[in-house]
Each structure stands twice: as structure tokens, then as C-alpha cells.
Amino acid sequence: MGTITIDDVEYEFDDLTDEQKAIVGQLSNCQKKMAELQSEFDIVQVANAVYVNKLKALLASSGEDDV
């Protein structure tokens, strides 16, 4: 697998213990999940902005009817 770097120190993956290798795998899973969640958050944030803008437009157009 090569090397991994933690706090600017490089470690050979093959030299790690089985427990350390398992933790590296869990870290990889965590990073993948964080990226997935960030993507979902970005989508929800955009949807939220669309709904806010739509509500503003609807409120503005209903206010024009009152004039």
C-alpha cells in the first residue's frame, strides 16, 4: 500500500501492526464518509437557498396584489 503520513511523519504501511492497519482502514472509511456527507450537505444547502428564494418571490408577488 505504500506509506502513510501522520503529523508529517511517514510510515511504511507494511511495517504497521495488524491493529494499526485496521485503524488506517477505519480512518479511510471515516474520510470517505465525511466526503459523502459534505456532498449531501452541499446539496441540501443549495436546496435551502432555492426554497428561500422561491418563498421571497412568492411573498413579493402576493404583496403586489395588495397594492
Buried (B, 14 or more C-beta within 10 A) or exposed (E): EEEBEEEEEEEEEEEBEEEEBEEBEEEEEEEEEEEEEEEEEEEEEEEEEEEEEEEEEEEEEEEEEEE
